[in-house]
Amino acid sequence: MLETIIMALLPIVVTLLLGLLAGWRHDFTQDQASILNRMVMGYALPMLLFAGILGTPLAEVLKNVQVFLWLAVGMAGGFILVFLISRFVCGSDVRLAALRGLAIAGPAVPFVGTPVLGLLFPVEADLSVAAGSILLNLVQVPLALVFLVGSAQSASDGQKKSAARIVAASIVNAVRQPVVWAPVLAFTLLLLGLDMPKVLKGSFLLLGQATGGVALFAVGAVLYAQKVSVSLPVVVNVIAKNIVLPGMTLLAMIWLAVPGTERGLVAVTLAIPTASIAVIFAVEYGTGQQEMASTLFWSTILSVLTMGGFIWLT
């Protein structure tokens, strides 16, 4: 068990440290790291997901439908719950509450999920990464944008954007992203009885297998450039993200007698640290920049311990 945990998490530590070293040496700036992220999200990850899903037997995909449902409970339900608590219990403004919902309920599945889940769950990993990516882009991001830009004025016509227009524009933009349509296309082809030709699989995986390493390296470079602090909101965010949300979901699955493999896959996926989109939105809309950057930093660093704990538990 200890060897499995070390094998799953040590690559994260080493690659993040290399990214931090590159930032410290000024070999990579934050802008250059964002270019690496764009390559991962636009090319490497979509190719990996497409080949992984299309190469998975249809029966295995259908057997893991409840993984998608439980991830939806944790990510969509978690976002709404965190937003309501932050807004009406803690008295935060709407934008900061939305960012906290995204930071706590939005795991960096495309970046950290590939190396960790791929080792622990070789068959189901691509399905979980695809489900998490779709939920992040089609559900969480549109919800966050409703609150982040709902009161902002349109630069083109000077009129306030309606919530419906914001959601529609965000969903259209998400659907255009390869990380969303590639797994959907692969699943559609799988339902039609097609599979990935062996002669093509290697072509997709050559770049696709670089996803985890390149993404984590870029995150390390970005983290070096951020101003990190420790405050009560940051501590609460990190505990909620790394322990409370995946822990509550795991307890609910145990109570409802969800099979062990599915429990472990969902719990470890939700325990993945905060997605960088929370920091990107914080900078773009001028709200909670330091809190979001610090949450991302500590969530990522401490995830080695907390994810190890959930791997051990499940």
ABEGO torsion letter per residue (X at the ends): XAAAAAAAAAAAAAAAAAAAAAAAAGABBAAAAAAAAAAAAAAAAAAAAAAAAAABBAAAAAAAAAAAAAAAAAAAAAAAAAAAAAAAAAGBBAAAAAAAAAAAABBBAAAAAAAAAAAABAAAAAAAAAAAAAAAAAAAAAAAAAAAAAABBBAAAGBBBBAAAAAAAAAAAAAABAAAAAAAAAAAAAAAGBBBBAAAAAAAAAAAAAAAAAAAAAAAAAAAABBBBBBAAAAAAAAAAAAAAAAAAAAAAAAAGBBAAAAAAAAAAAABBBBAAAAAAAAAAGBGAAAAAAAAAAAAAAAAAAAAAAAAAX
